[in-house]
Amino acid sequence: MAGVKAFELRNKNKAELLKVLEEQKQKLSEVRVQKVAGGRSQEVGEARKNVARVLTVINQTQREQLRLFYQKKKFTPLDLRVKKTRAMRRALTPFEKSKKTVRQQKKEAHFPLRKYAVKA
């Protein structure tokens, strides 16, 4: 039984992918019947992996299209946002980091960093 290649599936459109998925599910049910009748049991695992491969490609392409759709929008759905870590998501933005209090601004204006000429 030949396996389905993911790189071949990526070139197909959604209708073709759904057709391949139905074929693979049909093969899986046939292999399960053969297994009960005394056939090779390894083919069940391969058939299940083929179904999983097709579903994975379908989901990945769907998420990719959604990312493109939400790229220019103000907000994106939570499951499409970049994961990173919890601490990184809650960290201050570069703009927030650069903000200074009035007192800090006055201090920097009146007492700038001193420059010294070092004799070589």
N, C-alpha and C positions, 0 to 999 in steps of 0.2 A: 504494500500500500504506500503510494508516494505521498510525502508530506507537502503541505501548502507552504510556500515561501512568502514571508512577510514583505520582502521588497517587491515581489510581483503584485501583491495585493494593493500596495500603495499607489500604483498607477491606475487602478480601477475607480470608477465612480460608485456612488452609494447604491444604486440599483444593482450593479454587477456584484458588489460586495454582499448584498442581501441574498442574491441568487446563489453565490458560492456558499454562504452560511447555511442556507436551506439544504444544499447538496451535502455539505459536511455533516449536518445533523441527521440527514437520511442515512448516510454511510455509518454513522455512529449507532443508530438504531439497528441497522443490519448486522453490524459487528457484534452488538450485544446479543442478538438472537443466535448468531453463530457460536458465540462463547457458551451459551446455555446448551447448545446442541453438541458441544465438545470441540469447538474451534480453538484457534490460538488466542490466548488471553492478552498478549502484548499489543495486539491491534486495537484494543479498546482504549488503552492509554494514548496511543498515537492519534486515534480519531478524536479523543477529547482535547488533545493539545491543538489539533487542527482547528477545531471549533473555537478554542480560546484565542488562537492567533488571529482568526478572522474578526472576532469580537474586539480584540485589542486594537487592531488597525482601524475598525469602525469608530471606536471611542476616541482614539488619538486624532483622527482626522476631524471628528466633530468638535473636539476641544480646540484644535488648531483654528478651525473656522470661527468659533466663538471668540477666541483671543483676538483674531483679526477684526471681528465686528466691534468688540469693546475697546479696541486700541485707542480710538480718538474720543471715547466717551469720558465723562467726568468720573464716574464710578464704575468699578468692575465687580462682578460677583465674587464672593469670598473664595469659592473653589478655583477660580481662575487667577487669583492674586499670587504673587511670588511668596513661597513658603518662608524662606530664611529661618530665623529662630525667633522665639517670643521676645527675647530681649532686643533683638535688632528691629523688630516691628514696632516696639514701644520707644525706641531711642529718639532723641531729638533730631529734627531735620537740620540740614546745613543752615537754613535761614534762622531757625530757632537758636542754634548754637552761636550764631554770629551776633545776636541781639545783646546789647549792653545796657546797663542801668544808667541813669543820668549821672549818678555819682562816679561810676566807672569812666564815663565819657569825659567828665570834668578832670578827673585825676590824670587820664592819659593826655589831655590837652595841655594841662599846666605843668606836668612833670614828664616830658618825653624821655625816651630811652637815651642815655648819654653815650656819646661816641668818643672813643679815645684813640689817639694816634700812637701806635706802638713803634718804638725805636728798634730798628733791626740790628 
